[in-house]
Structures are given as C-alpha cells and as structure tokens.
Amino acid sequence: MNKFLLILLIGLCANSAMASKARLAALGLTSNLTGLNYTNDGTLILKDNRNIFLNPAQVTQLNNGFNFEMGNSDAFTTAPNAEGGIIYDLSNGKLGFQLGRRSEITNAMVVPTLAGASTLLPPKDSFDIVWGQSTTKGQGWGAGLHYADLKNDPTGAGDKKASELLLSGGLVQDKAEYFGQVGLMATAEDTVAGSLEKFEGKGYFKFGGAWALDNVAKITGTVFKNAYDYTAVGGGKTEIGTLTFDVRYTRINKPKADLMFLYGGGFTNVTGDSTTGGVKTDITVQQIPLYLALESAANSWMDLRASITQAILLNTYKVGTEKQHDPNTTTVGAGATLKFTNFTIDTTLQAATTGVINGNSMFANASLLYNF
C-alpha cells in the first residue's frame, strides 16, 4: 500500500507543463512518473505543437505539419511511446489528428501495476481528433476528443478489456487562453481465475489558463482532479481521489532572434485521500518549484537547449501521520534540433541523465517533424 501511494505521489509532484516531447523534456516542461516518459498534454508557457492536447484552440495558432514521435508501444517501458499525426488547414477550420498518444487517464491506470499489485492493461491504439476555428476578432476556439480501447479474450486465460474517453475545449486570445478537459470514461478489467481485477475512473477534470502580463511575464494556473477505484484480485478495494492546484510565474526573454531563455517558479498543492478496507488515509503534497531553461541556435543547422528544475524550501508529502521530504528533485535536461529544408529532428541528449557523452548513443527520444 505504501509503495502504491508513493508512486502516486511522485506522479503528483512531477512538473506538469510542456513541437515535440523531446523538446519539452529538454526544456524541463515534462511530466514524469517513476522514470516513465509520460505523454505531455502540452504547456501553457511556450508555443508548441503539443499544446493542442491541452488546449485544442491552440490548433488555430499553428502551421500545417506532420509529427512522428519514435518510441515503444509497451505501456510499462521507460522508453517514450510511439505516436504521430498531422495538423492541416481545411476550408472551414483547422484539423489535428494524432495516433498513439497516451493520456493522463492512462497514466493513472498503470499506477497499480507499477506498484507490483496488478496485471491490468490500459487501453491502447488511441486516437485524438482536434478541431479549431479562428474568429473575426482574432480569437480562436477549439474542441478535442481522445479515445482508446483494448479487448483481449485469449483461450484458457483471463479476459482483459479497457477503454477511455476524454473531451476537451478551449479559447485563445491575444493575451490569454483558457482550457478545460473532462474524462467521460476510464475503465480497465482483468478476469483472473474467476476473480475480477478492476480500475474504474470516478472523476477526471482539468481546467486552467494563462495570462500575459506584458511581452515577457506570464502567469499560468491549473486545477486538476483525478479520482478512481482500484479493486485487486480477491476483492480488496482502494479508492483514491486527489485535487491539485498549480500556479506559476514565468519570464520568457528573447534578447535576439536566435536566443530564448526562461525562468520562473510557482506553488503546487495536492490534497486527497486513499481508502482501503474502510481505513482512510489523507494525502498532502506541497512544493515550490523553480526552473531555468535556455534555447539557442548553435549554428545554421542545429539548435541546442538545456534546463534545470528543482523544488526548493517547501518540498514535502504527507501520508496519514507520516510526513517526509520528497525525493531529490534536481533535474537537468538537454536536447538538440537538427534543421533541414522542411524537416526538423528533435532529440534529447542522454548525457543529461548519465553525465557521459557516448558517441554510440548520444541522442535519445527522437521526433521527426515536417512543416509546410
């Protein structure tokens, strides 16, 4: 049970902010849970192609293009997942379509398995549809749908099935943006020797916005609720619910055309509880995260970027009566973009986590982008 809660807490404490997953990871704008490279919805801080999964109205602000994210299809590997899609102008709006993206609902489903308590499989082969239109006043609105399912019915073995459905909507303006996400369905089941193991979502929503104070400073805020029940083989049931408030202040400086650096901080507060066998355990997490990131042209065909993030002063989690300092949060990210005529390749640098530059495996988490 303690391991189950610890894995949940590490995920709650992860920075959740976010072109490609590789770029966002290198800039420190990524969610991470026990080493797994979870898919980011996007970020409220910087302009990026992945923002359409956070605020679908952002599709109206982007150029046409393809994205191909190299990765693994296994839900429980430490490698990033494979996905890809397109953003394209149509006569009456702009369309985004993505295959293979993992949602935050899926991430919650694998928590019991990471704790060694489950054989559940999350839904797979997902797709996202995003649609947006610009208005005559320079605003943009958008709506999105995410769906995934799974059904395994092998002979002589337990049946596995899972499904999820997530809807989102948003608005972008000159100096502000707003978004909302609601999970309508999230289930996973595994019938083992006549006994049912089950994950059942009981409430998922995320709302937030960003407000530019001037040409440099920006305030962002997010409210995130996730609640679910997990029934283990044999009938033991755990009910978990958390509510997260996160606010950030960021300054984004562009002193010249080929240089961008940002820095900022904020406050994250998580409250919730876990109930097993009628015994309720309260959960509290508090952090003050700081971050610093740099992105610049190294030459005409390569951009480099790096970041450091850390929670300072306040970095605690409390489970019941046990209060601890959270695990060390200092993280350095680094990455590169290789630029061609219309193609770009985004990668992270493995040396950022190992400290060793290895010519045989220097780059990781590659993404291929084509804009037109």
C-alpha positions as CSV (number, residue, x, y, z in Angstrom):
1,M,0.0,0.0,0.0
2,N,2.8,2.4,0.9
3,K,4.5,1.7,-2.5
4,F,1.2,2.3,-4.2
5,L,0.8,5.8,-2.6
6,L,4.5,6.7,-3.1
7,I,4.2,6.1,-6.8
8,L,1.0,8.1,-6.9
9,L,2.7,11.0,-5.0
10,I,5.8,11.1,-7.2
11,G,3.5,11.5,-10.2
12,L,1.5,14.2,-8.4
13,C,4.7,16.1,-7.6
14,A,6.0,16.0,-11.2
15,N,6.2,19.2,-13.1
16,S,3.3,19.3,-15.4
17,A,3.9,21.7,-18.1
18,M,5.1,21.2,-21.9
19,A,6.9,20.9,-31.3
20,S,7.8,17.5,-29.7
21,K,8.1,15.6,-26.5
22,A,11.9,15.7,-26.9
23,R,11.9,19.5,-26.9
24,L,9.6,19.8,-23.9
25,A,11.6,17.2,-21.9
26,A,14.9,19.1,-22.7
27,L,13.3,22.4,-21.5
28,G,12.2,20.8,-18.3
29,L,8.5,21.1,-19.2
30,T,7.6,17.4,-18.8
31,S,5.6,15.1,-16.5
32,N,7.5,12.1,-15.3
33,L,6.4,9.2,-13.1
34,T,9.0,6.7,-11.8
35,G,11.1,7.0,-14.9
36,L,8.3,6.6,-17.4
37,N,8.2,9.2,-20.1
38,Y,4.5,10.0,-19.9
39,T,2.9,11.9,-22.7
40,N,2.5,15.6,-22.1
41,D,-0.7,17.3,-22.9
42,G,1.3,20.4,-23.7
43,T,2.3,23.6,-21.9
44,L,0.8,27.0,-21.0
45,I,4.2,28.6,-21.0
46,L,5.6,28.2,-24.6
47,K,4.2,27.9,-28.0
48,D,4.5,24.2,-29.1
49,N,2.6,21.8,-31.4
50,R,1.8,19.5,-28.5
51,N,-0.3,22.3,-26.9
52,I,-3.3,21.2,-28.9
53,F,-3.8,18.3,-26.5
54,L,-4.0,20.7,-23.5
55,N,-6.0,23.5,-25.2
56,P,-7.4,22.4,-28.6
57,A,-7.9,26.1,-29.6
58,Q,-4.1,26.2,-30.0
59,V,-4.5,24.4,-33.3
60,T,-5.6,27.7,-34.8
61,Q,-2.2,29.2,-34.0
62,L,0.0,26.5,-35.7
63,N,1.3,25.9,-39.2
64,N,0.4,22.8,-41.2
65,G,2.7,19.9,-40.4
66,F,3.4,16.2,-39.6
67,N,4.9,14.8,-36.5
68,F,6.4,11.4,-35.9
69,E,7.5,10.5,-32.3
70,M,9.7,7.5,-32.2
71,G,9.1,5.2,-29.3
72,N,7.8,1.9,-27.8
73,S,4.3,0.6,-27.8
74,D,4.7,-1.1,-24.4
75,A,2.8,0.8,-21.7
76,F,5.2,-0.1,-19.0
77,T,8.6,0.6,-20.6
78,T,10.8,3.5,-19.6
79,A,11.1,4.5,-23.3
80,P,8.7,7.1,-24.7
81,N,5.6,5.8,-26.6
82,A,5.4,5.9,-30.4
83,E,2.9,8.3,-31.8
84,G,2.3,10.6,-34.8
85,G,-0.1,12.8,-36.6
86,I,-0.9,15.8,-38.7
87,I,-2.2,19.4,-38.4
88,Y,-3.8,20.7,-41.5
89,D,-5.9,23.7,-42.8
90,L,-9.3,22.9,-44.2
91,S,-11.7,25.3,-45.9
92,N,-13.7,26.0,-42.7
93,G,-11.2,25.4,-39.9
94,K,-8.1,23.6,-38.8
95,L,-7.8,19.8,-38.1
96,G,-5.4,18.0,-35.8
97,F,-5.3,14.2,-35.9
98,Q,-2.9,12.1,-33.7
99,L,-2.4,8.3,-33.4
100,G,-1.0,6.6,-30.3
101,R,-0.9,9.4,-27.7
102,R,-1.1,8.4,-24.1
103,S,-3.4,10.4,-21.9
104,E,-3.1,11.2,-18.2
105,I,-6.0,8.8,-17.6
106,T,-3.9,6.0,-19.0
107,N,-1.1,7.1,-16.8
108,A,-3.3,6.7,-13.7
109,M,-4.3,3.2,-14.8
110,V,-0.8,1.9,-14.7
111,V,-0.1,3.1,-11.2
112,P,-1.3,-0.2,-9.6
113,T,0.9,-2.2,-12.0
114,L,4.0,-0.1,-11.2
115,A,3.4,-0.8,-7.5
116,G,3.6,-4.5,-8.3
117,A,-0.1,-5.1,-7.4
118,S,-1.7,-5.5,-10.8
119,T,-1.7,-7.2,-14.2
120,L,-4.2,-4.7,-15.8
121,L,-3.6,-3.5,-19.3
122,P,-4.5,0.1,-20.1
123,P,-6.4,1.0,-23.4
124,K,-4.2,1.1,-26.4
125,D,-4.2,2.2,-30.1
126,S,-5.6,5.6,-29.2
127,F,-6.6,8.5,-31.5
128,D,-7.1,12.2,-31.0
129,I,-9.2,14.5,-33.1
130,V,-8.8,18.2,-32.7
131,W,-10.8,20.9,-34.5
132,G,-10.5,24.7,-34.3
133,Q,-11.6,27.9,-36.0
134,S,-10.4,31.5,-35.8
135,T,-12.9,34.3,-35.4
136,T,-13.0,37.7,-37.0
137,K,-11.8,39.3,-33.7
138,G,-8.5,37.4,-33.8
139,Q,-9.6,34.8,-31.3
140,G,-9.6,31.0,-31.8
141,W,-11.7,28.3,-30.3
142,G,-11.3,24.5,-30.4
143,A,-12.6,21.2,-29.3
144,G,-10.9,17.8,-28.9
145,L,-11.7,14.1,-28.4
146,H,-9.4,11.4,-27.2
147,Y,-10.4,7.7,-27.3
148,A,-8.7,4.4,-26.8
149,D,-9.8,0.8,-26.0
150,L,-8.4,-2.7,-25.6
151,K,-10.0,-6.2,-25.6
152,N,-8.1,-9.4,-25.1
153,D,-10.0,-12.7,-24.9
154,P,-7.4,-15.5,-25.1
155,T,-8.4,-19.2,-24.8
156,G,-7.9,-20.6,-21.3
157,A,-6.8,-17.3,-19.8
158,G,-8.4,-14.3,-18.1
159,D,-10.1,-11.7,-20.3
160,K,-8.7,-8.2,-20.4
161,K,-10.6,-5.1,-21.5
162,A,-10.1,-1.3,-21.1
163,S,-11.5,1.9,-22.6
164,E,-11.2,5.7,-22.1
165,L,-12.9,8.8,-23.5
166,L,-11.8,12.3,-22.9
167,L,-13.3,15.6,-24.2
168,S,-11.6,19.0,-24.2
169,G,-12.3,22.5,-25.3
170,G,-10.6,25.9,-25.2
171,L,-10.2,29.5,-26.3
172,V,-7.2,31.6,-27.2
173,Q,-6.9,35.4,-27.3
174,D,-4.2,37.9,-27.8
175,K,-3.0,38.0,-24.2
176,A,-4.8,35.0,-22.6
177,E,-6.0,31.4,-23.1
178,Y,-8.4,29.1,-21.3
179,F,-9.0,25.3,-21.5
180,G,-10.9,22.5,-19.9
181,Q,-10.8,18.7,-20.0
182,V,-13.3,16.2,-18.8
183,G,-12.9,12.4,-18.6
184,L,-16.2,10.7,-19.5
185,M,-15.0,7.1,-19.3
186,A,-12.0,5.3,-17.8
187,T,-12.1,1.5,-17.1
188,A,-9.8,-1.4,-17.2
189,E,-10.7,-5.0,-16.2
190,D,-8.9,-8.3,-15.9
191,T,-10.6,-11.6,-15.1
192,V,-8.1,-13.9,-13.4
193,A,-9.2,-17.4,-12.3
194,G,-12.8,-16.2,-12.0
195,S,-11.8,-13.2,-9.9
196,L,-12.2,-9.6,-11.2
197,E,-9.4,-7.0,-11.0
198,K,-10.7,-3.6,-12.0
199,F,-9.8,0.1,-12.4
200,E,-12.7,2.5,-12.6
201,G,-12.5,6.2,-13.1
202,K,-14.7,8.2,-10.7
203,G,-14.0,11.7,-11.9
204,Y,-11.4,13.4,-14.0
205,F,-11.2,17.1,-15.0
206,K,-8.5,19.7,-15.6
207,F,-9.2,23.4,-16.1
208,G,-6.7,26.3,-16.4
209,G,-5.5,29.3,-18.2
210,A,-2.6,31.6,-19.0
211,W,-2.4,35.4,-18.9
212,A,0.4,37.5,-20.4
213,L,1.2,40.5,-18.1
214,D,3.4,42.1,-20.7
215,N,5.8,40.9,-23.5
216,V,7.9,38.9,-21.1
217,A,6.0,37.9,-18.0
218,K,3.2,35.3,-17.9
219,I,1.0,33.8,-15.1
220,T,-0.4,30.3,-15.6
221,G,-2.7,28.3,-13.4
222,T,-4.3,24.8,-13.4
223,V,-6.8,22.9,-11.3
224,F,-6.7,19.1,-11.8
225,K,-8.9,16.4,-10.2
226,N,-8.5,12.7,-10.6
227,A,-10.5,10.0,-8.7
228,Y,-10.6,6.3,-9.2
229,D,-11.3,2.9,-7.6
230,Y,-8.9,0.0,-7.9
231,T,-10.2,-3.5,-7.0
232,A,-7.4,-6.1,-6.6
233,V,-7.7,-9.8,-7.3
234,G,-9.6,-11.2,-4.3
235,G,-11.8,-8.2,-3.8
236,G,-9.6,-5.7,-1.9
237,K,-10.7,-2.2,-3.0
238,T,-8.8,1.0,-2.8
239,E,-10.4,4.4,-3.5
240,I,-8.2,7.3,-4.4
241,G,-9.0,10.9,-5.1
242,T,-6.7,13.9,-5.4
243,L,-7.2,17.6,-6.2
244,T,-4.2,19.6,-7.5
245,F,-3.8,23.4,-7.6
246,D,-0.8,24.7,-9.5
247,V,0.2,28.4,-10.2
248,R,3.3,29.6,-12.0
249,Y,5.0,32.9,-12.8
250,T,7.4,32.7,-15.7
251,R,9.5,35.3,-17.6
252,I,10.4,34.5,-21.2
253,N,13.2,36.6,-22.6
254,K,14.2,36.8,-26.3
255,P,17.1,39.2,-26.4
256,K,17.9,38.2,-30.0
257,A,16.2,36.3,-32.8
258,D,18.1,33.0,-32.1
259,L,18.0,33.0,-28.3
260,M,15.3,32.3,-25.8
261,F,15.6,31.8,-22.1
262,L,13.0,31.5,-19.4
263,Y,12.9,31.3,-15.7
264,G,10.2,31.1,-13.1
265,G,8.7,29.5,-10.1
266,G,5.4,28.7,-8.5
267,F,3.4,26.8,-5.9
268,T,1.9,23.3,-6.2
269,N,-0.6,22.0,-3.6
270,V,-2.1,18.5,-3.7
271,T,-4.8,17.2,-1.3
272,G,-6.6,13.9,-1.4
273,D,-7.2,10.6,0.4
274,S,-6.9,6.9,-0.1
275,T,-9.4,4.5,1.4
276,T,-8.7,0.7,1.7
277,G,-10.9,-1.6,3.8
278,G,-12.7,1.3,5.3
279,V,-9.5,2.9,6.5
280,K,-9.0,6.4,5.2
281,T,-5.5,7.9,4.7
282,D,-5.1,11.6,4.0
283,I,-2.6,12.7,1.3
284,T,-1.0,16.2,1.2
285,V,1.8,17.3,-1.2
286,Q,3.3,20.8,-1.3
287,Q,6.1,22.1,-3.4
288,I,7.7,25.4,-4.6
289,P,9.2,24.5,-8.0
290,L,11.9,26.7,-9.6
291,Y,13.1,26.3,-13.2
292,L,15.5,27.8,-15.7
293,A,15.8,26.9,-19.4
294,L,17.7,28.1,-22.4
295,E,17.2,27.5,-26.2
296,S,19.5,28.9,-28.8
297,A,21.0,28.4,-32.3
298,A,24.3,26.6,-32.2
299,N,24.8,27.2,-35.9
300,S,22.6,27.4,-39.1
301,W,21.6,23.7,-38.9
302,M,21.4,23.0,-35.2
303,D,19.6,24.4,-32.1
304,L,20.6,23.4,-28.6
305,R,18.6,23.6,-25.4
306,A,19.0,22.8,-21.7
307,S,17.2,23.2,-18.4
308,I,17.4,22.7,-14.7
309,T,14.4,22.3,-12.4
310,Q,14.2,21.8,-8.6
311,A,11.7,22.2,-5.8
312,I,13.2,24.4,-3.0
313,L,12.3,25.3,0.6
314,L,8.9,23.6,0.5
315,N,9.1,20.0,-0.8
316,T,7.1,17.7,1.4
317,Y,4.5,15.0,1.2
318,K,2.3,13.6,4.0
319,V,0.6,10.3,4.0
320,G,-1.6,9.9,7.1
321,T,0.6,10.9,10.1
322,E,3.9,10.3,8.2
323,K,5.5,13.4,6.8
324,Q,8.6,13.3,4.6
325,H,10.8,15.4,2.4
326,D,10.1,14.3,-1.1
327,P,12.9,12.5,-3.1
328,N,15.6,14.8,-4.6
329,T,14.0,16.8,-7.4
330,T,17.0,18.4,-9.1
331,T,16.8,17.5,-12.8
332,V,18.9,18.7,-15.7
333,G,17.6,18.3,-19.3
334,A,19.3,18.8,-22.6
335,G,18.5,18.4,-26.2
336,A,19.1,19.4,-29.8
337,T,17.2,20.1,-33.0
338,L,18.7,19.2,-36.4
339,K,17.3,21.5,-39.1
340,F,16.9,20.7,-42.7
341,T,14.9,22.5,-45.5
342,N,11.5,21.4,-44.3
343,F,12.3,18.7,-41.8
344,T,13.5,19.0,-38.2
345,I,14.7,16.2,-35.9
346,D,14.2,16.9,-32.2
347,T,16.2,14.8,-29.6
348,T,17.2,14.7,-26.0
349,L,20.8,14.2,-25.0
350,Q,21.4,11.1,-23.0
351,A,24.4,12.7,-21.3
352,A,21.8,14.9,-19.4
353,T,21.0,11.9,-17.2
354,T,24.2,9.9,-17.3
355,G,26.8,12.6,-17.3
356,V,28.7,10.7,-20.1
357,I,28.8,11.7,-23.7
358,N,28.7,8.4,-25.7
359,G,29.1,8.7,-29.4
360,N,27.3,5.4,-30.0
361,S,24.1,6.6,-28.2
362,M,24.4,10.3,-27.9
363,F,20.8,11.1,-28.8
364,A,17.5,9.7,-27.5
365,N,13.7,10.3,-27.7
366,A,13.8,11.3,-31.3
367,S,11.0,13.1,-33.2
368,L,10.7,13.9,-36.9
369,L,8.7,17.0,-37.8
370,Y,7.7,18.3,-41.3
371,N,6.2,21.8,-41.7
372,F,4.6,23.2,-44.8
